[in-house]
Amino acid sequence: MSRTRSPRGARIAAVAYVLAMAAGGLVAGAAHAPSYAEPLLLGLAQPGLNVLYVFVLMPLTVLLGDVGGGVGDAGGRALACGLGAVVNVLLVRAIVCAVRAVAADLPACRKRRTPAR
């Protein structure tokens, strides 16, 4: 199976997105007051946050129990937004790879289905 190459611009955009989300989460968490940026940040990281909660945090809570403590408001928000953004980038990459694989196999499938004349 060949390794897919991603353009340099896509990697730069992905890193910039993750860093911007983490920095925004840090700023929104350090504000100690409700801000308009908070729902926007959580909305942009939403699909990744859902995956993290369901497949990572919920099983850890079941296994370890509620340990309380945790990182502070600013650190927790930055961590949540940053990790949610990382999962979003991985989800987009998986979708792009799947579409490329289907597109590569589509001509072979059409050739097999075409009746011989």
C-alpha positions as CSV (number, residue, x, y, z in Angstrom):
1,M,0.0,0.0,0.0
2,S,1.5,3.3,-1.0
3,R,1.9,6.1,1.5
4,T,-0.1,9.1,0.7
5,R,1.7,12.4,0.7
6,S,0.1,15.5,2.1
7,P,1.0,18.9,0.7
8,R,3.1,21.1,2.9
9,G,0.4,23.7,3.1
10,A,-2.0,21.2,4.6
11,R,0.4,20.3,7.3
12,I,1.1,24.0,8.1
13,A,-2.7,24.7,8.2
14,A,-3.2,21.7,10.5
15,V,-0.5,22.8,12.9
16,A,-1.7,26.4,12.8
17,Y,-5.3,25.2,13.6
18,V,-4.2,23.1,16.6
19,L,-2.0,25.9,18.0
20,A,-4.7,28.5,17.5
21,M,-7.2,26.4,19.2
22,A,-4.9,25.7,22.2
23,A,-3.9,29.4,22.5
24,G,-7.5,30.4,22.3
25,G,-8.5,27.9,24.9
26,L,-5.7,29.2,27.2
27,V,-6.8,32.8,26.7
28,A,-10.5,32.0,27.2
29,G,-9.7,29.9,30.3
30,A,-7.5,32.6,31.8
31,A,-10.1,35.3,31.4
32,H,-12.0,34.0,34.6
33,A,-15.2,35.5,33.1
34,P,-17.6,34.2,30.4
35,S,-16.4,35.4,27.0
36,Y,-17.8,35.2,23.6
37,A,-14.8,33.3,22.4
38,E,-15.5,30.3,24.6
39,P,-18.5,28.9,22.8
40,L,-16.8,29.5,19.4
41,L,-13.7,27.6,20.5
42,L,-15.7,24.7,21.9
43,G,-17.8,24.7,18.7
44,L,-14.8,24.5,16.5
45,A,-13.3,21.7,18.5
46,Q,-16.6,19.9,18.9
47,P,-16.4,16.7,16.8
48,G,-12.9,15.9,18.3
49,L,-14.1,16.7,21.8
50,N,-17.0,14.3,21.4
51,V,-14.6,11.5,20.3
52,L,-12.3,12.2,23.2
53,Y,-15.0,12.2,25.8
54,V,-16.6,9.0,24.6
55,F,-13.5,6.9,23.8
56,V,-10.9,8.3,26.2
57,L,-12.4,10.2,29.2
58,M,-15.4,8.1,29.9
59,P,-13.5,4.8,30.0
60,L,-10.8,6.4,32.2
61,T,-13.4,7.7,34.6
62,V,-15.0,4.2,34.8
63,L,-11.6,2.5,35.3
64,L,-10.0,5.1,37.7
65,G,-13.0,6.7,39.3
66,D,-13.5,10.5,39.5
67,V,-10.1,11.7,40.7
68,G,-11.2,15.3,40.9
69,G,-8.2,17.6,40.9
70,G,-7.3,18.0,37.3
71,V,-5.7,21.0,35.7
72,G,-7.0,24.5,36.3
73,D,-9.6,26.3,34.2
74,A,-7.1,27.8,31.8
75,G,-5.0,24.7,31.4
76,G,-8.1,22.4,31.1
77,R,-9.7,24.6,28.4
78,A,-6.4,24.8,26.5
79,L,-5.9,21.1,26.7
80,A,-9.5,20.3,25.7
81,C,-9.5,22.7,22.7
82,G,-6.0,21.6,21.6
83,L,-6.7,17.8,21.8
84,G,-10.1,18.3,20.2
85,A,-8.4,20.1,17.3
86,V,-5.8,17.3,17.0
87,V,-8.6,14.7,16.8
88,N,-10.4,16.9,14.2
89,V,-7.3,17.0,12.0
90,L,-6.9,13.2,12.3
91,L,-10.6,12.7,11.3
92,V,-10.2,15.0,8.3
93,R,-7.1,13.1,7.2
94,A,-8.8,9.8,7.6
95,I,-11.7,11.0,5.5
96,V,-9.4,12.3,2.8
97,C,-7.4,9.0,2.7
98,A,-10.6,7.0,2.4
99,V,-11.9,9.2,-0.4
100,R,-8.6,8.8,-2.2
101,A,-8.7,5.0,-1.8
102,V,-12.2,4.8,-3.2
103,A,-11.4,7.1,-6.1
104,A,-8.3,5.0,-6.9
105,D,-10.4,1.8,-6.9
106,L,-13.3,3.2,-8.8
107,P,-12.0,2.8,-12.3
108,A,-11.1,-0.9,-11.7
109,C,-14.6,-1.5,-10.4
110,R,-16.2,0.1,-13.4
111,K,-14.0,-1.9,-15.7
112,R,-15.1,-5.2,-14.1
113,R,-18.8,-4.2,-14.2
114,T,-18.8,-3.2,-17.8
115,P,-20.1,-6.2,-19.9
116,A,-17.8,-7.4,-22.7
117,R,-19.1,-6.8,-26.2
